[in-house]
């Protein structure tokens, strides 16, 4: 598995994953629409293709000679459905099976589908395992879940297929998103001096971006018989939104004492997504556990703000998926 194609490899996670794969000796092809530009390293083993994953012939050509595919590309959060619903449906669902078929036909030996733990929607279960029913609350959740059985249709002894359901990612990246819960709260704490919590009781799993990348890289080396046809949750820290706000308050006050006391303001919310993800399976089967904490992600972000790596963090559309796609008129 030395040649890897990463769809969406120039996104938030991709900007951490791609350099990591290069450092590990992989030859990496990034296939990305480049809605947010590209800050990937200039590297002899990196090839970046600007392309739309709905363009199956172009994608099929890119798959030639690849050993594995990591499929990250999507319209990647629920709020993106403020956009044209057809954009999200065609990118997140319609083109998925043609992509899998093209990868298999091109000779790829492994396909890693990066789904989402948000497919669980709302659950009162104290431990949401991979067998838990999918209860989508939005079209994003729905399409993510609907793609999974399409992948299983094409699994074969020489085509390893695995699905990852990661928690909400947090932390710094060369293409940081500031529209994700931990990152939002940290931005507010650092730059507004107050954290606004919407609701607060909702349980949300979170995962440090570097641990997310560890898991994706592991999927390239894990034995076929351990991951083939399997689904793995990855979300080791489950906290309420209110609990995360208190963590952010504490860490930012430690990292940036000059900001003074940071207050927490709670307001009602109609976002009732809440679930407590159990990640025992990936620990049991592959020995994988997260090495980093939400607190470390907040520290990384606080230092990035302090070092002027996240300038103009409220007004620059680049940090926000929906705002960027609206501005460029993504179709």
N, C-alpha and C positions, 0 to 999 in steps of 0.2 A: 504494500500500500504506500507507494512513494509519490504517486501523482494524484492530487486531490483537487476537485473542483468545488468551490464554495459559492453557491448562489447567495446573493446578498452579502458578499464578503467585504463590502465597503460601508456597511452599516455600523450601528453602535457596537454590537458584539463582534462583528467582522473585523473592525479596526483593532481589536485585541487578539482575536483568533488568528487572523492571517499572519501577523508578525511572529506569533508563537509557532505556527506550523513551519514557517520558513526557518526559524531558529532550530527546529527539530529535524531539519533536513529534507522536508517535503518540497516537491515542486508544486506550486500552487497556482491554479487558475481561478481568478475571481470573475464571476459573471454577475453584473450589477447594473441597474438602471442609472446609477450615479445621480439620483435625485439630490443627494446631499454632498456631491463632490467626492473627492478622493484624497485622503491624506496617508495612504499606505506607503511603505518604504520603497525606495528605488532599489530593487533587488534582482539579481541575475536569474533567480528561480521563480520570479513572480510574473504572471501575465494577467493583465486586467482587460476584460472585454466589456465594453459598454453595450448592454443588451437588455431586452425585455424578456422575461421568462415565458411570456405568452407567445413569443416567436419561436415555436418548437423547432423548425428547421435550423435556425441559427444556433439554438441551444444544443441540438443534436450534433452539430458540427463541433461544437466546443467540447462535447463529451468524448469525442474520439481520443483514444489513448489514455483516458483517465482510469485510475484504479478504484476511486471512491468518490462519492458525491455527498457533500454536507449541504442539505437544503435549508437555508435560513431565510431566504427572500420571502417577504410578504408585506401586505399593508398591516402594520404590526401593532396596532392597539385599537381598542373598541371605539375610541373617539374618531378614528379615521373614517368611520361611516358617516360622519358629517359630510364627507366627500360623496361623489357619485357612487351609489351603491354598486353599480355595475363594475366600477374600477376594482373594488375589493373582491367581488365575486369572481371576476375573471382572473385576478392574480392569485387569490387565496384558495380557489377551488377548481375552476374550470380547466386550468392548464396543468393541474397537478398530475393526473394520471398520464397524459401524453408525455410529461417530463420523465416520469418513472420508466415508461416504455422505451423512450429514447435512450435513457441512460443504460438500461439493460441491453438494448440492441447494440449500443456502441461498445459493449464489452466491459462496462464497469462491474466490479465485483461486490461493491457494498454501497448501500443507500441509507443514509442517516436522515430521518425526517425530524426536524426540530419543531415539534408541536408546542403546546402550552398547557400549563396546569389550570389555566382559566376555563378549560373545557368542563371542569367540574361545576362551575357556576356557583350555586349556593348549596351548602351541605351542613347539616347539624352534626354529622358524624365526627367523633373526636379524632378519628384517624382515616383520612381519605387515601385509600390504596389504589393501585392501578386497576383493580376490579370494580371500583365504584362506578355507578351509572353516570353517564355524561348528561348534564342538565344545562345546556347552553342558554345564556341569558341574552346574548347578542349574536348577530350574524357572524362576527369574528370567531367567537367560541364555537358556533355551529359548524362553520366551514373547516376549522382546525380539526374538529372531531370527525367530520365526514371524510376527510382525506385519509385517515388512518386505515380503514378497511380497503381503500383503493390500493394502498401500498401492499397489503397482504396478498392481494390477488396475483401479484407478480413475483413473490418471493420464490426462491429456488435454491438448490444446494450450492449453485455457483453464483448466487446473487443474494448476499446477506442483507436483510432488511430489518431496521430497528427504528423505534419511535421514542423520542425523548419528550417528556412533558415538564419543562422547566418552570420554576417559580418566576416571579417578576424579578428581573435583573436590576442590580444597583451598582453604583461605583463609577469611577472615572474611565473614560476612553478618549482617544484622540477625536472621536466623533460622539461626544457625550450627548445623551438625551436628557432633557430636563422636564419631560412629561411623564415620568414614572415615579411612583409614590415616594420612595426614599430620596431620590434625587430632587423631586419637587420640594419636599419638606426642608431639605438642606439648603436649597437655593433661597427659600423664604427666610430661614433662620439667619443665614449669612448676610443677605442683602436687604431684607425688610425689618429684621430685628423681631419678627413675630412669625409664628407658625400657625397657619390656619388649617384646622382639621375638619374635614367634612364627614360627619357621623362620628366615627372613632371606634365603635365596637366591632366593626368588620374584621375578621381574621384574614390576614394575607400572608402567604409564604413569600420569602424573598431570598435571593441568592446573589452573592458577590460575583461580579462579572468574570473575575479570574477563575473562580470555581466553575462557572459555566463553561469557560474555555477548556479547563481541565477535563470536564466530562465529555465534551465534543471530541477532544483529542483522544481520549480513552476509547471512544467508539471506533476509532480507526485501527486500534491494535487488539481490542478484546477478541477472544476466540469466537469463531462463528457459532459454535454450539451453545455458547452462553448468552448470546444476544439476538440470534436469528428469530424473527417473528415476535420479539418481546417489546413491551412498553415499560419504560422506566420513569418514575417521578424523580425530579431533582429539586428539592426545596427543603432544606434542613432547618431553617429558622421560620417559625410561624408566630407572628405577633399581631396584636390588634393595631389598627392605624394609630390609635391614641398611644399605645405603648411605643411604637416607632417614633412618634413625635417627641416623647420624653427622652428617648435615646439621642435623637438628633439635638435636642435642646442641650443635653449634658455635654455631648462631644464638641459641638460648635463653641460652647462657652469655654471649654478647656483649650481648644485649638486657637480660638480668637477671642481672648478675654477682653480685648479692647472694644469688642462689640457691646459689652455690658450685658445685663440680664435680658434673656430672650423669653418672651411670653408665648403661651399657647392659647389660641382662640378656637373654640369649638362651635361649628355651625351645623345645621341639619344637612343630610345628603339623601338623594334618591338612588345612589349607587349601592346596592345591597349585596354585591358579590362578596361572599364570605366562605372560606373553606380552610381546613387544616390538613395540609398534605403530609402523608407518611412516605418517607424515602428509605425505608428499611430494605426494600428489594435490591436496590442498586448496591447497597452496602453488603448485603448477604451474597449476592451473585458475583459482584465484581470487586468487592472490597473498597468501594469508593465512598469517601465521606468528604464533606466540604472542609477546607482548611482555614477559611476566612470568615469574618463576621460582618453583620450589618454595620456595627460600630466602625470597623476598619474601612468599609466603603464610605461612610460619612467622613472619616478622617481624611481619606484620599481626596474626596470632593472638596472639603474645607481647605486643604492645602492647595488644590488646583485653583480655587477662587483666590486664595491669598497670593499665589504666584502669577496671577493675571492670565491663567490659561482658559478661563471661562468668562471672558469679558462680555458686557452688554447682555447679561444672561436672561433678562426678561423681555427685551425688545428685539433681539436678534432671532428671526424665524428659524434659523439653522438648527437650533437646539430642539425644535418642536416639529414632530412629523407632520401633523395635520396642517399647521400654518405654512410650512414649506411647500407641501403639495398643493395647497390652495394657491399660493403665490405663483408657482411655476405652471399652474394649470394642468396638473398631472391627469392623464386620461388612460 
